[in-house]
Amino acid sequence: MLVLGGAARAYEMAAAVSGGRCPEGHPEMGDIGIQSLLCVSGSCQVNLWTGRGYRHEFSTEPRVNGVIGGSPADGKLRDGDVIIAIDGVLITTREGGKRLANLKPGVPVTLRIRRNGKEMDVTLVPRLGCNMPRLAVLGGGPVPRPAVAPFSAQDAWAAVAARPATMARPAAPPFTFGLELACGPCGWISEPGGVVRWSSPVPPIVRAVEPGGPGDLAGLQPGDVLLAIGGQPLSGEAALGKLRPGEPVELRFRRGHETKTVEITPEAAAPHQRF
C-alpha cells in the first residue's frame, strides 16, 4: 500500500505562490531541497504543526525520494540515500525529526546517510524556502520482512489479493534482471489464458543489484527508480511476460533528478528469483 502524507504537498507548488508564501500557512524557513521522502515498512509523518513549531516523525529511517534541481541538496543527496541522523541526532528520535523540520537559512546542517551500504556525512547549507517534503509510505506499518519484490506464491498473493482468485494468481518470474526491489505488494501475476504480468502500485526502487547480473551490466545502482521497460510503465500492470531471456530491451529509470535510458538483457530466472 502506498500512503501519501496528507499535509505534505509538492515543493514546487510553493514556488507558484505569489510573494514567496508557502502552502497551508507554512512559514518560510531553512530548506535544503528534499522534494520527497520514502518510508518503508514504518509509521512516518511530516510537516506536523505542534503549536510551538513543526516536526517530522519517523519510526524508521527515511529515504530520499526526490531532490530539487539547483537546491543545496542537488548533487550531494541522491534518491535512495537513507537518512540516519542530523547533526549527530538520530532521525528516528523526536529531536531528530524536529531538527529536520525546522532548518535555519544559512546555518549548516550535517546529515549522516547510508548509500550503497556505506555511511557518510553530507553537510548542507539551507536556503530560504518552504521545507515541505512530500512523504510516501510503503507497507503502511511494520511488516515481518522488508517490502521487496515477492515471487513465491505465498508472498506474491498480496499483489492480487483484491481480485477474485479466478481472475489472477501469483506467478513465477519468466526471467530476471538481477535486481531486488522495494515496491510494497508487487510481483508477477498470471491472468486467464496464461498471460503473465508484472504488478506494482508504485515505480519500484532498486534495493540491491546482483553482481554480474543484467542490472549490474546495465549500470543500475541501489536507489534507482525504475520507470518503464520496453515503453511499458512499471507502476500499475505491465505485460512483461512477452519478453524473452537473451533479448535486449530498453529500460528507463530515474537517478536523482535525471531520467536515463539503458539497454538491459534479461536472463533465465531461477525459482523464487527476484525481479
ChimeraX attribute file (.defattr): number of C-alpha atoms within 10 A of each C-alpha:
attribute: neighborCount
match mode: 1-to-1
recipient: residues
	/A:1	19
	/A:2	18
	/A:3	14
	/A:4	15
	/A:5	17
	/A:6	11
	/A:7	16
	/A:8	20
	/A:9	19
	/A:10	14
	/A:11	22
	/A:12	13
	/A:13	12
	/A:14	21
	/A:15	15
	/A:16	12
	/A:17	11
	/A:18	8
	/A:19	8
	/A:20	14
	/A:21	16
	/A:22	21
	/A:23	20
	/A:24	10
	/A:25	7
	/A:26	15
	/A:27	15
	/A:28	19
	/A:29	18
	/A:30	22
	/A:31	26
	/A:32	26
	/A:33	25
	/A:34	24
	/A:35	22
	/A:36	22
	/A:37	26
	/A:38	25
	/A:39	26
	/A:40	27
	/A:41	21
	/A:42	18
	/A:43	16
	/A:44	24
	/A:45	21
	/A:46	23
	/A:47	26
	/A:48	15
	/A:49	12
	/A:50	8
	/A:51	6
	/A:52	6
	/A:53	11
	/A:54	18
	/A:55	20
	/A:56	23
	/A:57	22
	/A:58	18
	/A:59	18
	/A:60	19
	/A:61	21
	/A:62	26
	/A:63	24
	/A:64	23
	/A:65	28
	/A:66	24
	/A:67	25
	/A:68	18
	/A:69	15
	/A:70	9
	/A:71	19
	/A:72	19
	/A:73	22
	/A:74	18
	/A:75	13
	/A:76	12
	/A:77	24
	/A:78	21
	/A:79	24
	/A:80	27
	/A:81	24
	/A:82	26
	/A:83	23
	/A:84	22
	/A:85	22
	/A:86	22
	/A:87	16
	/A:88	13
	/A:89	17
	/A:90	17
	/A:91	26
	/A:92	19
	/A:93	15
	/A:94	15
	/A:95	16
	/A:96	21
	/A:97	23
	/A:98	20
	/A:99	19
	/A:100	25
	/A:101	23
	/A:102	17
	/A:103	21
	/A:104	20
	/A:105	16
	/A:106	13
	/A:107	11
	/A:108	16
	/A:109	19
	/A:110	16
	/A:111	23
	/A:112	21
	/A:113	23
	/A:114	18
	/A:115	17
	/A:116	14
	/A:117	11
	/A:118	7
	/A:119	14
	/A:120	12
	/A:121	16
	/A:122	14
	/A:123	15
	/A:124	21
	/A:125	18
	/A:126	22
	/A:127	21
	/A:128	15
	/A:129	23
	/A:130	23
	/A:131	27
	/A:132	28
	/A:133	27
	/A:134	23
	/A:135	27
	/A:136	24
	/A:137	22
	/A:138	23
	/A:139	20
	/A:140	17
	/A:141	14
	/A:142	15
	/A:143	11
	/A:144	6
	/A:145	7
	/A:146	14
	/A:147	20
	/A:148	22
	/A:149	28
	/A:150	28
	/A:151	22
	/A:152	18
	/A:153	16
	/A:154	9
	/A:155	15
	/A:156	22
	/A:157	23
	/A:158	16
	/A:159	24
	/A:160	21
	/A:161	13
	/A:162	9
	/A:163	11
	/A:164	9
	/A:165	11
	/A:166	8
	/A:167	11
	/A:168	21
	/A:169	20
	/A:170	25
	/A:171	22
	/A:172	21
	/A:173	25
	/A:174	22
	/A:175	21
	/A:176	20
	/A:177	23
	/A:178	22
	/A:179	24
	/A:180	22
	/A:181	27
	/A:182	24
	/A:183	27
	/A:184	25
	/A:185	24
	/A:186	29
	/A:187	30
	/A:188	32
	/A:189	27
	/A:190	18
	/A:191	15
	/A:192	10
	/A:193	6
	/A:194	11
	/A:195	14
	/A:196	23
	/A:197	23
	/A:198	21
	/A:199	23
	/A:200	24
	/A:201	17
	/A:202	22
	/A:203	19
	/A:204	24
	/A:205	25
	/A:206	23
	/A:207	20
	/A:208	20
	/A:209	21
	/A:210	13
	/A:211	11
	/A:212	10
	/A:213	17
	/A:214	22
	/A:215	26
	/A:216	17
	/A:217	16
	/A:218	16
	/A:219	11
	/A:220	20
	/A:221	18
	/A:222	20
	/A:223	26
	/A:224	23
	/A:225	26
	/A:226	23
	/A:227	21
	/A:228	18
	/A:229	21
	/A:230	15
	/A:231	12
	/A:232	16
	/A:233	18
	/A:234	22
	/A:235	18
	/A:236	14
	/A:237	17
	/A:238	19
	/A:239	18
	/A:240	20
	/A:241	17
	/A:242	10
	/A:243	16
	/A:244	16
	/A:245	15
	/A:246	13
	/A:247	10
	/A:248	16
	/A:249	15
	/A:250	14
	/A:251	21
	/A:252	20
	/A:253	20
	/A:254	18
	/A:255	19
	/A:256	23
	/A:257	15
	/A:258	8
	/A:259	13
	/A:260	13
	/A:261	14
	/A:262	15
	/A:263	16
	/A:264	23
	/A:265	21
	/A:266	21
	/A:267	18
	/A:268	14
	/A:269	17
	/A:270	12
	/A:271	11
	/A:272	13
	/A:273	20
	/A:274	22
	/A:275	23
